[in-house]
Amino acid sequence: MKALKRLQEKWKLGTGQFWLVILTFALGGSLSGRLCSFLLKLVFLEKNWAFWLVYPLFLTILWPFSVIFVSFFTGQFAFFKGYLSRVGSRLLGSGLATDSDAAPSTASSAPIHIAIFASGAGSNARKIIEYFENKGLRIKISLIVCNVAGAGVLEIAKEKGIPSLIINKTDFSATGYVDSLQNADINFIVLAGFLWKVPEVLVRAYPKAIINIHPALLPKYGGKGMYGARVHEAVIAAKEKESGITIHWVNEHYDEGAIIFQAKCSIDASDTADTLANKIHTLEHAHFAPTIEKLLG
Ligand code: GAR
């Protein structure tokens, strides 16, 4: 059972879709076996040594076609198209996308359930929710995760009818709330003003499926303790001429995952941490949701 759970995590599928994929494999395998026997019997007439020599080779060739055929009927064609192209590219060593550089489930037509993690007012969370709510895409904001009871983002979740989960530090560090996230079928996580470090257990459960927005041009002004107003104060104190936003993958170190997107704004002599924060929010609100759509669409 544990091996199946691991496979489900690797494929980043919800429980229902996972079992449909397994069913497709089983039916495809059985169909290719029967088809193979039937066709070879027409050629060899009896099951002699030549039959058994050709059988495994022919079965290997027929199998992917049978699975693809069955996947039309189980509604899993998009998954298998992506799966076979990844297997093919690995076998042939081509430069096509692999698991490690693809965002989750992009090869599938199944909904992508996003959990937004936020600690504060949640203006970014609101923008993301509103961007996707009327788009009719398969991207759904399915859960708001918050570490501060009474935070503004929880009001937004209530207003939008999105379930929320309030987390505590001890359980977050120990479990990453992986079970709760998986039970909610979450397959992508967006940190939008979330101020705790993401524990390794969560990073491992969601490889290449957690992104963060940081209110500065990383690698500068990042790391532990660098969040919100503190970042803008540090940028102003250093008399920088520009700042900006960074959207990046999350790994087990603060603000160190690979950069996905950056946008800049200039800093005038009259700017304060507050006015810079406004400029940064404007950039975040303009770019965060479209970047998520580009990654997952
Ligand atoms: C945003 O500016 C975001 O970049 C920042 O918190 C703010 C949350 O605003 N995140 C960090 O500083 C993470 N290190 P919001 O609650 O209005 O979306």
Boltz pocket constraint, residues with backbone or C-beta under 6 A from the ligand:
constraints:
  - pocket:
      binder: B
      contacts: [[A, 118], [A, 120], [A, 121], [A, 122], [A, 123], [A, 124], [A, 125], [A, 192], [A, 193], [A, 194], [A, 195], [A, 213], [A, 214], [A, 215], [A, 226], [A, 227], [A, 228], [A, 231], [A, 280], [A, 281], [A, 284]]
      max_distance: 6.0
